[in-house]
Amino acid sequence: MGKISNYKCQMSNQIQNPNIKNKYDLAERTSKFGEEVIDFSKQIIESIINKPLVSQFIRSGTSVGANYIDIFSNY
């Protein structure tokens, strides 16, 4: 199995910039999370064993934002 090196994933509930208008902007945060999941998964060496796991990881990681947006698109 390959080694993932020098990957910096910054997921935090704390505000990085105090000038941000709404620290609870979940649409932006879930979108960024999905992008980070995809970026991280690109660094995983593909093999016959981990291919379905990576695929599921991407589907579940990006569905958070999709489900959040879907809830509010009806209003």
C-alpha positions, 0 to 999 in steps of 0.5 A: 500500500502506498504512503501519502506524504505531505498532505495537509488537510485543514478541517476545523470548526474554528474561523481562520479569518475573523472578517468572514461574515458568517462562520456557519456558512454550511454551503461553503464548508460542505463544498470545501469538504467535498473538494478536500475529499477529492483532492485527498483521494487523488493522492491514494495509489490505486489498487484492486483492493482499495479502488472500491473503498476510495470510490465509496469515500468520494461518494460519501464525502461529497454527498454531504454537500449535495444533501445539504444543498438539496434540502434548501433548494426546495425553499 
